[in-house]
């Protein structure tokens, strides 16, 4: 078995200024709006009596703790993030661009939006700039044939068919954890 040793800078998430803003907005919402509501739920459930058999109290405490954990997670992500530029030349693939590629082995066409790790969701076609395909596509142009290396033994080829340069990330949700 081979182990990969990463430096501290490699372990930091590469995020855009837009990612940071969205995380700060979520933290603000969780602190100002959600926290008081959850504390009130705990207080109300506690008033129902015996805490050892009070499911409502346990559930309210768990939800309050989940909220606090999410706040800490987002704060840690912001503190340790490396801010990256999300701009790219007009004819090149960049962050938040949607790319249509053709897979050489079966000639199928797929479209993917290139995003940062905090927004990736392969089931919705959002692939991370850290994924093998995302890394390979960055900076390429329509018509380029690209080798995507999964590891030392596995690779495949795609051809960039189209690049949609829209950069709107307002509908992309942040990953939970």
C-alpha positions, 0 to 999 in steps of 0.5 A, a space after each residue: 500500500 502506498 501512502 501520499 504525504 501532503 504538505 499543509 498548503 496541499 491540505 487547505 481548501 482552495 476557495 473563491 471569494 464568493 465561497 467565503 462570502 456564502 459561508 459567512 452569510 450562512 454563519 451569520 444566519 446560524 448565529 443570529 436567526 437559527 441559534 435563538 430558535 434552537 435555544 428556545 426549542 431546548 428551553 421549551 422541551 426542558 420544561 416538559 419534565 423528566 429529562 432522562 426520558 424526554 425525547 423532545 429535549 434530546 432531539 432539541 439538544 442534538 439540533 442545537 449542537 449540530 448548528 454549533 458544529 456547522 458554525 465551527 466547521 465553516 469558521 475553520 474552512 474560512 480560516 484555513 482556506 487559500 483564496 483563489 481567483 475565479 477568472 479565466 480567459 474568455 476561451 479557457 475553462 475556469 471555475 464556475 464554467 459549464 463544460 460539455 465533454 465527449 468521452 473517447 471510449 464510448 463517444 458519450 457527451 456529458 456536461 459538468 460545472 467546474 466548482 470548488 470543493 465546498 460546492 462539488 456534487 457529482 450527482 448534480 454535475 458539479 465537479 471539483 477543481 480537485 477531482 481528476 476531471 476537474 484538474 485536467 479540464 482547467 485552462 483548456 479550450 474547446 476542441 482540446 483532447 485531454 488525458 484525465 489521469 485517475 492514478 498511475 495506472 488508470 486514465 481516459 481521454 475526453 474532448 472539450 466540445 463546448 464551454 459555457 462561460 457563465 460564472 453565476 454560482 448563486 444557486 450552488 449549495 455549500 456541502 454539509 460536511 
